[in-house]
Amino acid sequence: MHELELNLAADYIDQSIFKDNYIFHSRSHNRENKYLAVVPRPMTYLGVEHLKLLEFPEHYFGGQILERNVTDFSPLIERKPSATFFRNDQKMTYKQLMTLLSQAFGESNSDLHTRPYPSGGGMYSGQVILYAKAIDGLDKGSYHFLPKSHKLERLNAKSEEVIEKHLFLGANEKFLDYSFFILYSIMPVFTIAKYGMRGYRLSCIEIGSMYQALIMKSEKMGLRSRVWGGFNDEQLSLTLGVDPRVVWPVVCHLVGWENKE
Ligand SMILES: Cc1cc2nc3c(=O)[nH]c(=O)nc-3n(C[C@H](O)[C@H](O)[C@H](O)COP(=O)(O)O)c2cc1C
């Protein structure tokens, strides 16, 4: 984690802004020890019926509703619903995994440095931290995807049991047969050095376009996935071999073979 760019950005950063962002970000963390949590694990007093009312909404702002100008209205939804369980009768190969990661996150080898998703200021602070569970030809463990060289960097992972404890926070048997999961994380020192407080916002929204890129590419390979927010942020980062004070955890993404329909 000692790289020139990190030190350069850190030298020019406004430390008070960085600290404000760190406090703000870590307030949304799930923490295993409730006594250490700044706020308790996200909880709601809304009942199931109320939550149903709030899901999949369409909100009106009080303006005039215009008539639709197409009659045969059939939207083309390219995304499939999120995975509801994963099959374990098939293994992904290392080659398939690398193809998928390159297609979803890798940089083109032209001079334009184009990646599959945009990034505020070209900082590309979003990082792909991966746990390989069932990949033929690749040892179980955690890895960091390098988007320019299209390679994996091995990290120092703890045992699968500990990792899954912090990933799932509960039983969740139906998701246990994922092939790999990603903990998308940000290195906000770069965006904050360039854009101050606004840089944090840019880093977070980049993660949304990263998981969207992976959803689209993985479905094309017959895989299914589920974005996953219910994990212990700092503990999961640490068990994957990443320092959550430098590389801030944002959200997870489970990927595996699709359920039969
Ligand atoms: C940021 C984010 C976090 C999510 N976290 C979870 C989660 O912790 N557990 C879960 O079962 N689903 C999670 N989901 C999946 C959503 O519940 C799901 O996308 C939503 O209900 C819509 O259903 P669909 O994806 O099947 O269309 C998450 C989705 C997003 C975008």
The ligand as an ORCA input file, in Angstrom:
! r2SCAN-3c Opt
* xyz 0 1
  C     -26.730     -1.439     -2.865
  C     -27.548     -2.717     -2.797
  C     -27.492     -3.500     -1.642
  C     -28.226     -4.699     -1.577
  N     -28.136     -5.464     -0.438
  C     -28.804     -6.652     -0.367
  C     -28.672     -7.503      0.795
  O     -27.929     -7.213      1.739
  N     -29.387     -8.645      0.835
  C     -30.202     -9.013     -0.193
  O     -30.826    -10.085     -0.106
  N     -30.317     -8.267     -1.312
  C     -29.640     -7.088     -1.434
  N     -29.738     -6.299     -2.571
  C     -30.596     -6.756     -3.702
  C     -31.935     -6.004     -3.706
  O     -32.736     -6.447     -2.635
  C     -32.642     -6.234     -5.049
  O     -31.833     -5.717     -6.084
  C     -34.015     -5.538     -5.085
  O     -34.886     -6.118     -4.166
  C     -34.659     -5.600     -6.472
  O     -34.840     -6.952     -6.849
  P     -34.217     -7.527     -8.205
  O     -32.737     -7.169     -8.202
  O     -34.409     -9.015     -8.189
  O     -34.925     -6.847     -9.340
  C     -29.036     -5.105     -2.668
  C     -29.064     -4.301     -3.818
  C     -28.320     -3.134     -3.898
  C     -28.361     -2.312     -5.177
*
